[in-house]
């Protein structure tokens, strides 16, 4: 059984979640052209769930190919809104436009994790959370983006729920960890059942 755990993600929040849970791991950032893969899957009319899962697997596979003796955790998060998939904002204006499209409506965050070991996927899970955004004013959204751009530029929804972004929402249905980009409880359960973690 592999002893080394590798997180195939450059996300600091995912690393923090695992670290806070007492998991010892290394980080290797996968080189994957996410935009091209995502565009191809959208063209094939893949579901948001399948897109998140495929991207997580691709990242895990890419790192596992160079670290065959490790347990490699690949992750991805997709935001689905009215049959569209939103990506990370490219500019503050883009972030503002995305937030205006989401306000007063419901969207879904799908957080996928795939574990590769011994040359094949060993485990996978896609957590789903529904978020209900308040009908926030234009002025507040503009100020929100101005104040938080450096933080939200790496978030698919142009917000961070663990920060000021919590003020944008009236309700959430689902696991908070999924919003942060990792189905943490399911992942920890698998690693415990496998014997990788004590428990």
Steps between C-alpha positions, in 0.01 A plus 500: 500500500646839406605708798563826318202725432530765230250780449493575126376854546643845548200607709609635837154448649501129407844461651384679815194277533713185482766643729240602758360146489842363597586352160866495400553554128716655232378741234571453130323739266383320184559652160159464338335721239172528690338746260552277196377187679200684640411649159522155340273346764249784469498450122418134565214615726650334807320577825660741751549202734685303232715801412610548861573128533695483172716800588574361846598166348720661236693693767537190716613287205755759384674508839461126567684423176814652656433374853372143453556398863291779648133559570426801279196717569378698200229764550282731299199721556233600249229763540176427315240774446204475265669224295813712463837433660682798644878525507733710710473874421766647277454863608313694772239593239455132417459417869237772537308371197504145640372614839222703338394190306490290820322745730145419598541150362617152594815334373685177568859435596631154415825405670669188368787297641665196341773291661748322273730221618658194343436639153122535527230702675425350842226734622295792377228725635316810380342707775214732403386814679221743408549867580230768508636848434315804631384771262803713577523860377727607215681738736580228753618256232727764347651581838528130584703428187719809557577396857548129436638462146837360606323228698207413271691495171574129552139404585259362241207700640696824548437475876643328806240377745758471778564873472277802429323296233281350774304827494384426146293196597170431671524120511724205421392139457782249528843454649702813574825322408368448147466877466867530592590259218548161667259220608707477816287273720458235231872518417602458863258208540655322203856556620402369844324191363801433278725510804702797375373709793449382855144489622 
